[in-house]
Amino acid sequence: MTIMSAIVLYAMLWFLTLFIVLPLRTRTQGEAGDVVPGTHSSAPEDAQMWKTARIVTVWATGAFVIIAGIILSGVITMDMIESVTRPG
C-alpha cells in the first residue's frame, strides 16, 4: 500500500464514519421546542461538531488500523478479490 493509498483509505473511512455517527444522539430544534426563525425544525439544536469529529477520528483510526493491517499482511489479496468479482 502506498502513502497515497493509505491517505485515500483513511479519508474514505473518516467520511463514512462521519455520516454514520452524525445523526446519532442529535436533538432537533423541534424536539427542544425552540426553533430559531429562518431555520427548519429538523435542524440540530446543538451540533457539537468538535465532539463528533473526535469520536469519528477515534473510530476511523481504529477501522483504518484493522483494514490496513489486513491489506498489508496479505490475508486478503487483489487476486482473491478478482476471483470473487470476476464475471462468469
Residue, then its C-alpha position, 0 to 999 in steps of 0.5 A: m500500500t502506498i502513502m497515497s493509498a493509505i491517505v485515500l483509505y483513511a479519508m474514505l473511512w473518516f467520511l463514512t464514519l462521519f455520516i454514520v455517527l452524525p445523526l446519532r444522539t442529535r436533538t432537533q430544534g423541534e424536539a427542544g421546542d425552540v426553533v430559531p426563525g429562518t431555520h427548519s425544525s429538523a435542524p440540530e439544536d446543538a451540533q457539537m461538531w468538535k465532539t463528533a469529529r473526535i469520536v469519528t477520528v477515534w473510530a476511523t483510526g481504529a477501522f483504518v488500523i484493522i483494514a490496513g493491517i489486513i491489506l498489508s499482511g496479505v490475508i486478503t489479496m487483489d487476486m482473491i478479490e478478482s476471483v470473487t468479482r470476476p464475471g462468469 
